[in-house]
Amino acid sequence: MDSLTEFLRTKKFPYEVRKRVRTFYAHLYENKTVFDEKEILSQLPTGMATELVYLMYKSVIDATPFFEGLPRDMQTKLCLSMKPYPAL
């Protein structure tokens, strides 16, 4: 993060731009995982993998009306295909 801050300052980006970029990277690093989730899940039986994915994304599933009424396997497939997108 220090090199990012130095880069932004050296290039004389406006303060608000520097702040947004640092916030983006902070969010990215907070949500980064060191595990290859897809690889781990692909080695598990389907039912067990579905249960783990559901538990990992339960708060998202419960908070998103789009998921209401969908079968659990569909919910988990959708969750696995989602990409993080920071709303700054």
Backbone bond lengths (Angstrom), bond angles and torsions (degrees), N, CA, C in turn:
res aa  C-N    CA-C-N  psi(-1)  N-CA   C-N-CA  omega(-1)  CA-C   N-CA-C  phi
1 M - - - 1.447 - - 1.533 110.30 -
2 D 1.330 116.20 -30.42 1.470 119.53 178.55 1.523 111.67 -62.23
3 S 1.335 116.31 -41.71 1.462 118.88 -179.41 1.535 110.84 -67.61
4 L 1.323 116.81 -34.89 1.464 120.37 176.47 1.527 110.23 -63.80
5 T 1.324 116.64 -47.29 1.464 121.57 179.36 1.528 110.49 -59.64
6 E 1.316 116.26 -44.15 1.466 120.53 179.23 1.525 111.12 -64.06
7 F 1.333 117.39 -42.99 1.460 121.80 177.92 1.531 110.51 -58.41
8 L 1.326 116.41 -48.87 1.462 120.66 -177.93 1.535 111.71 -63.44
9 R 1.310 115.96 -38.99 1.466 120.25 -179.86 1.532 110.83 -71.54
10 T 1.326 117.11 -42.85 1.460 121.36 -179.25 1.529 111.54 -62.47
11 K 1.316 116.10 -38.24 1.464 120.63 -179.77 1.522 112.49 -80.88
12 K 1.331 115.80 -1.72 1.467 123.02 175.04 1.526 113.62 59.05
13 F 1.344 115.08 42.28 1.456 119.07 174.07 1.523 108.79 -70.70
14 P 1.325 117.40 149.15 1.466 119.59 177.60 1.530 110.97 -59.39
15 Y 1.315 114.95 151.20 1.464 121.30 -176.75 1.529 112.05 -53.37
16 E 1.317 118.09 -45.76 1.471 120.95 -177.72 1.529 111.59 -62.61
17 V 1.312 116.94 -36.83 1.472 120.69 177.90 1.524 109.54 -67.66
18 R 1.335 116.27 -45.55 1.471 119.68 178.47 1.527 110.77 -59.05
19 K 1.315 116.11 -42.08 1.462 121.06 -179.59 1.537 110.72 -62.75
20 R 1.334 117.01 -44.39 1.474 120.39 179.96 1.527 111.35 -63.84
21 V 1.326 116.53 -41.58 1.472 120.36 -179.47 1.527 110.16 -65.96
22 R 1.331 117.22 -44.31 1.476 119.98 178.58 1.528 111.07 -63.48
23 T 1.330 117.63 -39.76 1.468 121.26 177.95 1.521 110.63 -63.58
24 F 1.331 116.13 -41.62 1.464 120.50 178.08 1.526 110.86 -59.62
25 Y 1.334 116.45 -49.05 1.460 119.91 -178.77 1.528 111.77 -67.07
26 A 1.306 117.75 -36.61 1.469 120.31 177.14 1.524 109.82 -61.38
27 H 1.321 116.67 -44.34 1.463 120.91 178.46 1.531 110.51 -64.03
28 L 1.314 116.21 -42.56 1.464 121.05 179.81 1.526 110.85 -59.77
29 Y 1.328 117.32 -46.63 1.460 121.12 -179.05 1.522 112.43 -68.49
30 E 1.321 117.66 -35.13 1.470 121.02 178.80 1.520 111.32 -63.93
31 N 1.332 116.73 -34.80 1.459 120.93 -174.53 1.520 113.49 -99.65
32 K 1.316 116.95 2.00 1.460 120.97 179.31 1.523 109.54 -76.01
33 T 1.284 116.10 140.65 1.456 120.48 178.40 1.526 109.39 -114.93
34 V 1.311 116.42 149.54 1.464 120.44 179.36 1.523 111.11 -91.34
35 F 1.331 115.99 -3.30 1.455 120.98 -177.97 1.523 110.30 -99.05
36 D 1.303 116.11 147.98 1.459 120.74 171.59 1.525 106.35 -89.47
37 E 1.332 115.66 87.92 1.464 121.27 -173.82 1.524 112.32 -57.01
38 K 1.329 116.70 -44.27 1.468 119.50 -178.19 1.527 111.29 -62.26
39 E 1.322 116.47 -38.77 1.465 120.00 178.83 1.524 111.05 -65.47
40 I 1.324 116.36 -46.12 1.469 120.44 179.52 1.527 110.15 -61.85
41 L 1.317 116.40 -47.63 1.470 120.33 -177.54 1.525 111.92 -65.74
42 S 1.329 117.12 -32.86 1.470 119.93 -178.80 1.526 111.95 -67.31
43 Q 1.331 117.63 -20.54 1.457 121.17 -179.06 1.529 112.70 -88.40
44 L 1.323 116.70 -10.20 1.469 121.31 -178.65 1.521 111.06 -90.66
45 P 1.327 116.68 156.01 1.467 118.74 171.71 1.537 109.28 -59.33
46 T 1.315 117.12 148.71 1.464 122.31 -174.43 1.519 112.71 -52.78
47 G 1.316 117.50 -46.70 1.463 120.77 -178.47 1.521 112.53 -62.12
48 M 1.321 116.44 -40.52 1.458 121.05 -179.55 1.530 110.31 -69.61
49 A 1.332 116.78 -41.91 1.466 120.80 178.65 1.524 110.24 -63.27
50 T 1.324 117.19 -42.21 1.463 121.61 178.53 1.523 110.66 -61.12
51 E 1.326 116.90 -42.81 1.462 121.26 179.24 1.531 111.06 -62.93
52 L 1.332 116.99 -43.88 1.463 120.44 -179.60 1.528 111.74 -64.71
53 V 1.333 116.13 -43.81 1.461 119.59 179.35 1.521 110.11 -63.54
54 Y 1.329 116.46 -42.81 1.462 119.79 178.47 1.530 110.30 -58.29
55 L 1.307 117.18 -45.53 1.467 120.86 -179.31 1.536 111.65 -66.17
56 M 1.330 117.11 -37.10 1.466 120.76 179.14 1.526 111.43 -65.32
57 Y 1.332 116.58 -36.03 1.460 121.29 -174.65 1.526 113.59 -109.62
58 K 1.328 117.57 12.26 1.467 121.59 -175.45 1.525 112.78 -53.27
59 S 1.320 117.69 -43.17 1.471 119.91 -178.33 1.531 111.09 -64.23
60 V 1.329 117.20 -36.29 1.467 120.93 177.56 1.522 109.89 -69.98
61 I 1.320 116.25 -45.47 1.467 121.07 -179.23 1.522 110.48 -60.81
62 D 1.333 116.36 -45.96 1.467 120.45 -178.35 1.526 112.66 -66.97
63 A 1.317 117.50 -29.21 1.466 121.37 -176.06 1.529 113.45 -91.78
64 T 1.326 117.56 -4.22 1.465 120.71 -174.87 1.528 110.65 -115.49
65 P 1.339 116.96 110.84 1.469 120.41 -178.80 1.531 113.82 -56.38
66 F 1.321 117.31 -27.87 1.463 121.36 179.74 1.530 112.16 -54.94
67 F 1.327 116.99 -33.18 1.464 121.45 -176.20 1.529 113.55 -80.91
68 E 1.343 117.34 -14.00 1.464 120.39 -177.29 1.525 110.93 -59.57
69 G 1.298 115.61 131.76 1.458 121.68 175.91 1.516 115.42 82.66
70 L 1.317 117.64 -8.49 1.463 119.78 178.31 1.525 109.68 -79.28
71 P 1.320 117.03 144.26 1.473 118.81 174.79 1.532 109.91 -60.37
72 R 1.315 115.54 149.77 1.470 120.42 -176.56 1.523 111.93 -56.99
73 D 1.343 118.04 -40.05 1.468 118.45 -178.90 1.528 111.22 -64.31
74 M 1.330 117.47 -33.73 1.459 120.48 177.03 1.531 110.34 -70.52
75 Q 1.324 116.44 -40.22 1.469 120.57 177.39 1.524 109.93 -58.36
76 T 1.314 116.37 -46.24 1.467 119.66 -176.77 1.529 111.39 -69.68
77 K 1.330 118.13 -37.03 1.471 120.14 177.02 1.526 110.53 -62.95
78 L 1.311 116.27 -41.45 1.463 119.93 177.83 1.528 111.22 -64.87
79 C 1.319 116.25 -41.59 1.469 119.86 179.21 1.520 111.28 -61.83
80 L 1.310 117.30 -40.43 1.459 120.53 -179.95 1.526 112.46 -68.38
81 S 1.322 116.49 -26.02 1.461 118.56 -179.16 1.527 112.75 -90.23
82 M 1.344 117.35 -6.36 1.461 120.29 179.29 1.519 110.24 -72.12
83 K 1.311 114.98 148.75 1.458 122.21 175.72 1.530 107.34 -116.97
84 P 1.325 117.27 140.76 1.468 118.66 177.91 1.518 111.36 -66.32
85 Y 1.299 114.91 138.83 1.459 120.82 178.97 1.524 107.78 -140.62
86 P 1.307 117.91 106.84 1.472 119.02 -177.15 1.514 111.22 -71.78
87 A 1.300 115.94 132.82 1.463 121.81 176.41 1.524 107.56 -101.02
88 L 1.306 115.57 95.88 1.465 120.37 -176.60 1.500 110.60 -99.91
